Amino acid sequence: MSKRLFLFVSLAILFAIQGTFAPADEPLRAGIIGTDTSHAVAFTKVLNDPKAVGPLADVRVVAAFPGGSPDVESSRDRVGQYAEDLREQGVEICGSIDELLSKVDVVLLESVDGRPHLAQVKPVFAAGKPVFIDKPVAGSLADAVEIFALAKKHNVPCFSASALRFAKDLPEMRSNPPMGRVLGCAAYSPCALEPHHPDLFWYGVHGVEILFAVMGPDVDTVTRVHTDDTDVVVGVWKDGRVGTFRGNRKGPHDYGALVFGAKAIRPAGQYTGYEPLLVEIATFFKTGKPPVSPEETLAMFAFMEAADQSKREGGRAVSVDAVLKKAQAEVAARQ
């Protein structure tokens, strides 16, 4: 290869790379998939705040793809307005996911409906873009299994979490000398239902996230009691500890937990806004290290799927491992 041709090729590669990734001294360019949730607007306000500091100053939302689900009222009726709100914040609205991917370094998958997440994240993985997937990670446990399998296959950093996982006092509960070893947890949150999702995936996921933030992923069996206004789900962990989730559809719209330690009992998990989650997301985008493992997220969604099975079977205890293996077999059958 001649020196002139070598120089030409080198410059072409350099310009291609610069067109794909933000310069090292500039914020990462983030793209939002799904403008049918208030998260899209709220997250953008925090990340694009000119006064942002620390990790929050390292990411800026520059583009969004509206998406939307016509059979989900809370998606259909909000997607257009939230897209316009983002446009007014200076965010470019794209006509396709592929167009968005050509303009960004990292992705926030925000579609309120978990069902399209698998299809929406596939081109993100193919493009090699790190991605945060908002709750619920998927519309079914099998789709969640496939999402994390694809992330591993493409070697693309990926994680999912509710903002409640990083609520006040929760992150340090698993290792807290004054509390001692965690013996149990009673978590609670609102638990509105949506007919296209397993019952707890839609909103109960917030309280279940609190429960797992404290207890960890090694849950064994799940039993559920269901009424029109309330769900109570009891999990027995593999070491014999017991954790419960109470999902409320009547009464105050509130979140929290009571944590039972070997030395003390303390409340925790009060909602403290989106900023703690966004700090974790921004740090993840910079480091490629997810703050929540795929294994823990899958255990959490298997817990919620097992709760649905327990409801169908009149409150019988259901094995979480068996539910997860069934979903894995379903994914294998798709191949």
Contacts in CASP RR format, 6 or more apart in sequence:
PFRMAT RR
TARGET T0000
AUTHOR 0000-0000-0000
METHOD contacts of the structure
MODEL  1
MSKRLFLFVSLAILFAIQGTFAPADEPLRAGIIGTDTSHAVAFTKVLNDP
KAVGPLADVRVVAAFPGGSPDVESSRDRVGQYAEDLREQGVEICGSIDEL
LSKVDVVLLESVDGRPHLAQVKPVFAAGKPVFIDKPVAGSLADAVEIFAL
AKKHNVPCFSASALRFAKDLPEMRSNPPMGRVLGCAAYSPCALEPHHPDL
FWYGVHGVEILFAVMGPDVDTVTRVHTDDTDVVVGVWKDGRVGTFRGNRK
GPHDYGALVFGAKAIRPAGQYTGYEPLLVEIATFFKTGKPPVSPEETLAM
FAFMEAADQSKREGGRAVSVDAVLKKAQAEVAARQ
1 9 0 8 1.000
20 105 0 8 1.000
21 105 0 8 1.000
22 28 0 8 1.000
22 29 0 8 1.000
22 105 0 8 1.000
27 57 0 8 1.000
27 58 0 8 1.000
27 59 0 8 1.000
27 60 0 8 1.000
28 58 0 8 1.000
28 59 0 8 1.000
28 60 0 8 1.000
28 105 0 8 1.000
28 106 0 8 1.000
28 285 0 8 1.000
28 286 0 8 1.000
29 60 0 8 1.000
29 62 0 8 1.000
29 63 0 8 1.000
29 103 0 8 1.000
29 104 0 8 1.000
29 105 0 8 1.000
29 106 0 8 1.000
30 47 0 8 1.000
30 59 0 8 1.000
30 60 0 8 1.000
30 61 0 8 1.000
30 62 0 8 1.000
30 104 0 8 1.000
30 105 0 8 1.000
30 106 0 8 1.000
30 107 0 8 1.000
30 108 0 8 1.000
30 285 0 8 1.000
31 61 0 8 1.000
31 62 0 8 1.000
31 63 0 8 1.000
31 64 0 8 1.000
31 65 0 8 1.000
31 100 0 8 1.000
31 103 0 8 1.000
31 104 0 8 1.000
31 106 0 8 1.000
31 107 0 8 1.000
31 108 0 8 1.000
32 40 0 8 1.000
32 43 0 8 1.000
32 44 0 8 1.000
32 61 0 8 1.000
32 63 0 8 1.000
32 64 0 8 1.000
32 65 0 8 1.000
32 86 0 8 1.000
32 91 0 8 1.000
32 107 0 8 1.000
32 108 0 8 1.000
32 110 0 8 1.000
33 64 0 8 1.000
33 65 0 8 1.000
33 67 0 8 1.000
33 97 0 8 1.000
33 100 0 8 1.000
33 107 0 8 1.000
33 108 0 8 1.000
33 109 0 8 1.000
33 110 0 8 1.000
33 111 0 8 1.000
33 120 0 8 1.000
33 124 0 8 1.000
34 40 0 8 1.000
34 64 0 8 1.000
34 65 0 8 1.000
34 66 0 8 1.000
34 67 0 8 1.000
34 68 0 8 1.000
34 79 0 8 1.000
34 109 0 8 1.000
34 110 0 8 1.000
34 111 0 8 1.000
34 112 0 8 1.000
34 120 0 8 1.000
35 41 0 8 1.000
35 64 0 8 1.000
35 65 0 8 1.000
35 66 0 8 1.000
35 67 0 8 1.000
35 68 0 8 1.000
35 79 0 8 1.000
35 80 0 8 1.000
35 82 0 8 1.000
35 83 0 8 1.000
35 86 0 8 1.000
35 93 0 8 1.000
35 110 0 8 1.000
36 66 0 8 1.000
36 67 0 8 1.000
36 68 0 8 1.000
36 69 0 8 1.000
36 72 0 8 1.000
36 74 0 8 1.000
36 75 0 8 1.000
36 76 0 8 1.000
36 78 0 8 1.000
36 79 0 8 1.000
36 80 0 8 1.000
36 82 0 8 1.000
36 110 0 8 1.000
36 111 0 8 1.000
36 112 0 8 1.000
36 113 0 8 1.000
37 75 0 8 1.000
37 78 0 8 1.000
37 82 0 8 1.000
37 110 0 8 1.000
37 111 0 8 1.000
37 112 0 8 1.000
37 134 0 8 1.000
38 78 0 8 1.000
38 82 0 8 1.000
39 110 0 8 1.000
39 134 0 8 1.000
39 274 0 8 1.000
40 64 0 8 1.000
40 82 0 8 1.000
40 86 0 8 1.000
40 108 0 8 1.000
40 110 0 8 1.000
41 82 0 8 1.000
41 85 0 8 1.000
41 86 0 8 1.000
41 89 0 8 1.000
42 274 0 8 1.000
43 61 0 8 1.000
43 108 0 8 1.000
43 110 0 8 1.000
43 274 0 8 1.000
43 278 0 8 1.000
44 61 0 8 1.000
44 86 0 8 1.000
44 89 0 8 1.000
44 91 0 8 1.000
45 89 0 8 1.000
46 52 0 8 1.000
46 56 0 8 1.000
46 274 0 8 1.000
46 275 0 8 1.000
46 278 0 8 1.000
47 56 0 8 1.000
47 59 0 8 1.000
47 60 0 8 1.000
47 61 0 8 1.000
47 278 0 8 1.000
47 282 0 8 1.000
48 60 0 8 1.000
48 61 0 8 1.000
48 89 0 8 1.000
49 56 0 8 1.000
54 279 0 8 1.000
55 279 0 8 1.000
55 282 0 8 1.000
55 283 0 8 1.000
55 286 0 8 1.000
56 275 0 8 1.000
56 278 0 8 1.000
56 279 0 8 1.000
56 282 0 8 1.000
58 282 0 8 1.000
58 285 0 8 1.000
58 286 0 8 1.000
59 106 0 8 1.000
59 281 0 8 1.000
59 282 0 8 1.000
59 285 0 8 1.000
61 86 0 8 1.000
61 89 0 8 1.000
61 91 0 8 1.000
61 108 0 8 1.000
62 91 0 8 1.000
62 92 0 8 1.000
62 103 0 8 1.000
62 104 0 8 1.000
63 91 0 8 1.000
63 92 0 8 1.000
63 93 0 8 1.000
63 94 0 8 1.000
63 100 0 8 1.000
63 103 0 8 1.000
63 104 0 8 1.000
64 83 0 8 1.000
64 86 0 8 1.000
64 91 0 8 1.000
64 92 0 8 1.000
64 93 0 8 1.000
64 94 0 8 1.000
64 100 0 8 1.000
65 93 0 8 1.000
65 94 0 8 1.000
65 95 0 8 1.000
65 96 0 8 1.000
65 97 0 8 1.000
65 99 0 8 1.000
65 100 0 8 1.000
66 79 0 8 1.000
66 80 0 8 1.000
66 82 0 8 1.000
66 83 0 8 1.000
66 93 0 8 1.000
66 95 0 8 1.000
67 79 0 8 1.000
67 111 0 8 1.000
67 116 0 8 1.000
68 75 0 8 1.000
68 76 0 8 1.000
68 79 0 8 1.000
68 111 0 8 1.000
68 112 0 8 1.000
68 113 0 8 1.000
68 116 0 8 1.000
69 75 0 8 1.000
69 76 0 8 1.000
69 111 0 8 1.000
69 112 0 8 1.000
69 113 0 8 1.000
69 115 0 8 1.000
69 116 0 8 1.000
70 76 0 8 1.000
71 196 0 8 1.000
72 112 0 8 1.000
72 113 0 8 1.000
72 194 0 8 1.000
72 196 0 8 1.000
74 112 0 8 1.000
74 194 0 8 1.000
75 111 0 8 1.000
75 112 0 8 1.000
75 113 0 8 1.000
78 112 0 8 1.000
83 93 0 8 1.000
86 93 0 8 1.000
87 93 0 8 1.000
92 103 0 8 1.000
94 100 0 8 1.000
94 103 0 8 1.000
97 120 0 8 1.000
97 123 0 8 1.000
97 124 0 8 1.000
98 123 0 8 1.000
100 107 0 8 1.000
101 107 0 8 1.000
101 123 0 8 1.000
101 124 0 8 1.000
101 127 0 8 1.000
101 129 0 8 1.000
104 129 0 8 1.000
105 129 0 8 1.000
105 130 0 8 1.000
105 285 0 8 1.000
106 129 0 8 1.000
106 130 0 8 1.000
106 131 0 8 1.000
106 132 0 8 1.000
106 285 0 8 1.000
107 124 0 8 1.000
107 129 0 8 1.000
107 130 0 8 1.000
107 131 0 8 1.000
107 132 0 8 1.000
108 131 0 8 1.000
108 132 0 8 1.000
108 134 0 8 1.000
108 281 0 8 1.000
109 117 0 8 1.000
109 120 0 8 1.000
109 121 0 8 1.000
109 124 0 8 1.000
109 131 0 8 1.000
109 132 0 8 1.000
109 133 0 8 1.000
109 134 0 8 1.000
110 134 0 8 1.000
111 117 0 8 1.000
111 120 0 8 1.000
111 134 0 8 1.000
113 139 0 8 1.000
113 196 0 8 1.000
114 136 0 8 1.000
114 137 0 8 1.000
114 138 0 8 1.000
114 139 0 8 1.000
114 143 0 8 1.000
114 197 0 8 1.000
114 201 0 8 1.000
115 138 0 8 1.000
115 139 0 8 1.000
115 140 0 8 1.000
115 143 0 8 1.000
115 196 0 8 1.000
115 197 0 8 1.000
117 133 0 8 1.000
117 136 0 8 1.000
117 137 0 8 1.000
117 138 0 8 1.000
117 139 0 8 1.000
117 143 0 8 1.000
117 147 0 8 1.000
118 138 0 8 1.000
118 143 0 8 1.000
118 146 0 8 1.000
118 147 0 8 1.000
121 131 0 8 1.000
121 133 0 8 1.000
121 147 0 8 1.000
121 150 0 8 1.000
121 158 0 8 1.000
122 150 0 8 1.000
124 131 0 8 1.000
124 156 0 8 1.000
125 131 0 8 1.000
125 150 0 8 1.000
125 151 0 8 1.000
125 153 0 8 1.000
125 154 0 8 1.000
125 156 0 8 1.000
125 158 0 8 1.000
126 154 0 8 1.000
128 154 0 8 1.000
128 156 0 8 1.000
129 156 0 8 1.000
130 156 0 8 1.000
130 157 0 8 1.000
130 158 0 8 1.000
130 284 0 8 1.000
130 285 0 8 1.000
130 288 0 8 1.000
131 151 0 8 1.000
131 156 0 8 1.000
131 157 0 8 1.000
131 158 0 8 1.000
132 158 0 8 1.000
132 159 0 8 1.000
132 160 0 8 1.000
132 281 0 8 1.000
132 284 0 8 1.000
132 285 0 8 1.000
133 147 0 8 1.000
133 158 0 8 1.000
133 159 0 8 1.000
133 160 0 8 1.000
134 160 0 8 1.000
135 160 0 8 1.000
135 161 0 8 1.000
135 162 0 8 1.000
135 205 0 8 1.000
135 206 0 8 1.000
135 209 0 8 1.000
136 160 0 8 1.000
136 197 0 8 1.000
136 201 0 8 1.000
136 202 0 8 1.000
136 205 0 8 1.000
136 301 0 8 1.000
137 144 0 8 1.000
137 147 0 8 1.000
137 160 0 8 1.000
137 297 0 8 1.000
137 301 0 8 1.000
138 144 0 8 1.000
138 146 0 8 1.000
138 147 0 8 1.000
138 301 0 8 1.000
139 196 0 8 1.000
139 197 0 8 1.000
139 198 0 8 1.000
139 201 0 8 1.000
140 198 0 8 1.000
140 305 0 8 1.000
140 327 0 8 1.000
141 198 0 8 1.000
141 298 0 8 1.000
141 301 0 8 1.000
141 302 0 8 1.000
141 305 0 8 1.000
141 323 0 8 1.000
141 324 0 8 1.000
141 327 0 8 1.000
142 327 0 8 1.000
142 328 0 8 1.000
142 330 0 8 1.000
142 331 0 8 1.000
142 334 0 8 1.000
144 297 0 8 1.000
144 298 0 8 1.000
144 301 0 8 1.000
144 327 0 8 1.000
145 298 0 8 1.000
145 324 0 8 1.000
145 327 0 8 1.000
145 328 0 8 1.000
145 330 0 8 1.000
145 331 0 8 1.000
146 331 0 8 1.000
146 334 0 8 1.000
147 158 0 8 1.000
148 158 0 8 1.000
148 294 0 8 1.000
148 297 0 8 1.000
148 298 0 8 1.000
149 331 0 8 1.000
151 157 0 8 1.000
151 158 0 8 1.000
151 294 0 8 1.000
152 294 0 8 1.000
157 284 0 8 1.000
157 288 0 8 1.000
157 289 0 8 1.000
157 290 0 8 1.000
158 290 0 8 1.000
158 294 0 8 1.000
159 284 0 8 1.000
159 290 0 8 1.000
159 291 0 8 1.000
159 292 0 8 1.000
159 293 0 8 1.000
159 294 0 8 1.000
159 297 0 8 1.000
160 292 0 8 1.000
160 297 0 8 1.000
161 209 0 8 1.000
161 277 0 8 1.000
161 280 0 8 1.000
161 291 0 8 1.000
161 292 0 8 1.000
161 297 0 8 1.000
162 205 0 8 1.000
162 206 0 8 1.000
162 207 0 8 1.000
162 209 0 8 1.000
162 277 0 8 1.000
163 206 0 8 1.000
163 271 0 8 1.000
163 273 0 8 1.000
163 274 0 8 1.000
163 276 0 8 1.000
163 277 0 8 1.000
164 170 0 8 1.000
164 189 0 8 1.000
164 206 0 8 1.000
164 207 0 8 1.000
164 209 0 8 1.000
164 210 0 8 1.000
164 213 0 8 1.000
164 255 0 8 1.000
164 256 0 8 1.000
164 269 0 8 1.000
164 271 0 8 1.000
165 171 0 8 1.000
165 209 0 8 1.000
165 210 0 8 1.000
165 212 0 8 1.000
165 213 0 8 1.000
165 277 0 8 1.000
165 292 0 8 1.000
166 213 0 8 1.000
166 272 0 8 1.000
166 276 0 8 1.000
166 277 0 8 1.000
166 279 0 8 1.000
166 280 0 8 1.000
167 210 0 8 1.000
167 255 0 8 1.000
167 256 0 8 1.000
167 268 0 8 1.000
167 269 0 8 1.000
167 270 0 8 1.000
167 271 0 8 1.000
167 272 0 8 1.000
167 273 0 8 1.000
167 276 0 8 1.000
168 268 0 8 1.000
168 269 0 8 1.000
168 270 0 8 1.000
168 272 0 8 1.000
169 266 0 8 1.000
169 267 0 8 1.000
169 268 0 8 1.000
169 269 0 8 1.000
169 270 0 8 1.000
170 210 0 8 1.000
170 213 0 8 1.000
170 214 0 8 1.000
170 257 0 8 1.000
170 268 0 8 1.000
170 269 0 8 1.000
171 213 0 8 1.000
173 179 0 8 1.000
173 182 0 8 1.000
173 213 0 8 1.000
173 214 0 8 1.000
173 259 0 8 1.000
173 268 0 8 1.000
174 182 0 8 1.000
174 213 0 8 1.000
174 214 0 8 1.000
174 216 0 8 1.000
178 263 0 8 1.000
178 264 0 8 1.000
179 259 0 8 1.000
179 261 0 8 1.000
179 262 0 8 1.000
179 263 0 8 1.000
179 264 0 8 1.000
179 266 0 8 1.000
180 261 0 8 1.000
180 262 0 8 1.000
180 263 0 8 1.000
180 264 0 8 1.000
181 261 0 8 1.000
181 262 0 8 1.000
182 214 0 8 1.000
182 215 0 8 1.000
182 241 0 8 1.000
182 259 0 8 1.000
182 260 0 8 1.000
182 261 0 8 1.000
183 241 0 8 1.000
183 260 0 8 1.000
183 261 0 8 1.000
183 262 0 8 1.000
184 214 0 8 1.000
184 215 0 8 1.000
184 241 0 8 1.000
184 242 0 8 1.000
184 243 0 8 1.000
184 259 0 8 1.000
184 260 0 8 1.000
184 261 0 8 1.000
185 210 0 8 1.000
185 211 0 8 1.000
185 214 0 8 1.000
185 215 0 8 1.000
185 243 0 8 1.000
185 244 0 8 1.000
185 257 0 8 1.000
185 258 0 8 1.000
185 259 0 8 1.000
185 260 0 8 1.000
186 243 0 8 1.000
186 244 0 8 1.000
186 246 0 8 1.000
186 257 0 8 1.000
186 258 0 8 1.000
186 260 0 8 1.000
187 207 0 8 1.000
187 208 0 8 1.000
187 210 0 8 1.000
187 211 0 8 1.000
187 214 0 8 1.000
187 243 0 8 1.000
187 244 0 8 1.000
187 245 0 8 1.000
187 246 0 8 1.000
187 256 0 8 1.000
187 257 0 8 1.000
188 207 0 8 1.000
188 245 0 8 1.000
188 246 0 8 1.000
188 247 0 8 1.000
188 248 0 8 1.000
188 254 0 8 1.000
188 255 0 8 1.000
188 256 0 8 1.000
188 257 0 8 1.000
189 203 0 8 1.000
189 204 0 8 1.000
189 206 0 8 1.000
189 207 0 8 1.000
189 208 0 8 1.000
189 210 0 8 1.000
189 245 0 8 1.000
189 247 0 8 1.000
189 248 0 8 1.000
189 254 0 8 1.000
189 255 0 8 1.000
189 256 0 8 1.000
190 203 0 8 1.000
190 204 0 8 1.000
190 206 0 8 1.000
190 247 0 8 1.000
190 248 0 8 1.000
190 249 0 8 1.000
190 253 0 8 1.000
190 254 0 8 1.000
190 255 0 8 1.000
191 199 0 8 1.000
191 200 0 8 1.000
191 203 0 8 1.000
191 204 0 8 1.000
191 230 0 8 1.000
191 231 0 8 1.000
191 247 0 8 1.000
191 248 0 8 1.000
191 249 0 8 1.000
192 202 0 8 1.000
192 203 0 8 1.000
192 204 0 8 1.000
192 249 0 8 1.000
193 199 0 8 1.000
193 202 0 8 1.000
193 203 0 8 1.000
193 249 0 8 1.000
194 202 0 8 1.000
194 203 0 8 1.000
198 304 0 8 1.000
198 305 0 8 1.000
198 308 0 8 1.000
199 226 0 8 1.000
199 231 0 8 1.000
199 304 0 8 1.000
199 307 0 8 1.000
199 308 0 8 1.000
199 311 0 8 1.000
200 208 0 8 1.000
200 231 0 8 1.000
200 233 0 8 1.000
200 245 0 8 1.000
200 247 0 8 1.000
200 304 0 8 1.000
200 307 0 8 1.000
200 308 0 8 1.000
201 301 0 8 1.000
201 304 0 8 1.000
204 231 0 8 1.000
204 245 0 8 1.000
204 247 0 8 1.000
204 304 0 8 1.000
205 300 0 8 1.000
205 304 0 8 1.000
206 255 0 8 1.000
207 245 0 8 1.000
207 247 0 8 1.000
207 255 0 8 1.000
207 256 0 8 1.000
207 257 0 8 1.000
208 233 0 8 1.000
208 245 0 8 1.000
208 300 0 8 1.000
208 303 0 8 1.000
208 304 0 8 1.000
209 300 0 8 1.000
210 255 0 8 1.000
210 256 0 8 1.000
210 257 0 8 1.000
210 268 0 8 1.000
210 269 0 8 1.000
211 243 0 8 1.000
211 244 0 8 1.000
211 245 0 8 1.000
211 257 0 8 1.000
212 219 0 8 1.000
212 296 0 8 1.000
212 299 0 8 1.000
212 300 0 8 1.000
212 303 0 8 1.000
214 257 0 8 1.000
214 259 0 8 1.000
214 268 0 8 1.000
215 237 0 8 1.000
215 241 0 8 1.000
215 243 0 8 1.000
216 237 0 8 1.000
216 296 0 8 1.000
216 299 0 8 1.000
217 293 0 8 1.000
217 295 0 8 1.000
217 296 0 8 1.000
217 299 0 8 1.000
217 300 0 8 1.000
218 237 0 8 1.000
218 238 0 8 1.000
218 239 0 8 1.000
218 299 0 8 1.000
219 235 0 8 1.000
219 236 0 8 1.000
219 237 0 8 1.000
219 238 0 8 1.000
219 299 0 8 1.000
219 302 0 8 1.000
219 303 0 8 1.000
219 320 0 8 1.000
220 235 0 8 1.000
220 236 0 8 1.000
220 237 0 8 1.000
220 238 0 8 1.000
220 240 0 8 1.000
220 319 0 8 1.000
220 320 0 8 1.000
220 321 0 8 1.000
221 235 0 8 1.000
221 236 0 8 1.000
221 306 0 8 1.000
221 317 0 8 1.000
221 318 0 8 1.000
221 319 0 8 1.000
221 320 0 8 1.000
222 233 0 8 1.000
222 234 0 8 1.000
222 235 0 8 1.000
222 236 0 8 1.000
222 303 0 8 1.000
222 306 0 8 1.000
222 307 0 8 1.000
222 310 0 8 1.000
222 317 0 8 1.000
222 318 0 8 1.000
222 320 0 8 1.000
223 233 0 8 1.000
223 234 0 8 1.000
223 235 0 8 1.000
223 310 0 8 1.000
223 315 0 8 1.000
223 316 0 8 1.000
223 317 0 8 1.000
223 318 0 8 1.000
224 231 0 8 1.000
224 232 0 8 1.000
224 233 0 8 1.000
224 234 0 8 1.000
224 307 0 8 1.000
224 308 0 8 1.000
224 310 0 8 1.000
224 311 0 8 1.000
224 315 0 8 1.000
225 231 0 8 1.000
225 232 0 8 1.000
225 233 0 8 1.000
225 315 0 8 1.000
226 311 0 8 1.000
228 249 0 8 1.000
229 248 0 8 1.000
229 249 0 8 1.000
229 250 0 8 1.000
230 246 0 8 1.000
230 247 0 8 1.000
230 248 0 8 1.000
230 249 0 8 1.000
230 250 0 8 1.000
231 245 0 8 1.000
231 246 0 8 1.000
231 247 0 8 1.000
231 307 0 8 1.000
232 244 0 8 1.000
232 245 0 8 1.000
232 246 0 8 1.000
232 247 0 8 1.000
233 244 0 8 1.000
233 245 0 8 1.000
233 246 0 8 1.000
233 247 0 8 1.000
233 303 0 8 1.000
233 307 0 8 1.000
233 310 0 8 1.000
234 242 0 8 1.000
234 243 0 8 1.000
234 244 0 8 1.000
235 242 0 8 1.000
235 243 0 8 1.000
235 244 0 8 1.000
235 303 0 8 1.000
236 242 0 8 1.000
236 243 0 8 1.000
236 317 0 8 1.000
237 243 0 8 1.000
254 271 0 8 1.000
255 269 0 8 1.000
255 270 0 8 1.000
255 271 0 8 1.000
256 267 0 8 1.000
256 268 0 8 1.000
256 269 0 8 1.000
256 270 0 8 1.000
256 271 0 8 1.000
257 267 0 8 1.000
257 268 0 8 1.000
257 269 0 8 1.000
258 265 0 8 1.000
258 266 0 8 1.000
258 267 0 8 1.000
258 268 0 8 1.000
259 265 0 8 1.000
259 266 0 8 1.000
259 267 0 8 1.000
259 268 0 8 1.000
280 291 0 8 1.000
283 289 0 8 1.000
283 291 0 8 1.000
284 290 0 8 1.000
284 291 0 8 1.000
298 324 0 8 1.000
299 320 0 8 1.000
299 324 0 8 1.000
302 320 0 8 1.000
302 321 0 8 1.000
302 323 0 8 1.000
302 324 0 8 1.000
302 327 0 8 1.000
303 320 0 8 1.000
305 323 0 8 1.000
305 327 0 8 1.000
306 318 0 8 1.000
306 319 0 8 1.000
306 320 0 8 1.000
306 323 0 8 1.000
307 318 0 8 1.000
309 318 0 8 1.000
309 323 0 8 1.000
310 316 0 8 1.000
310 317 0 8 1.000
310 318 0 8 1.000
END
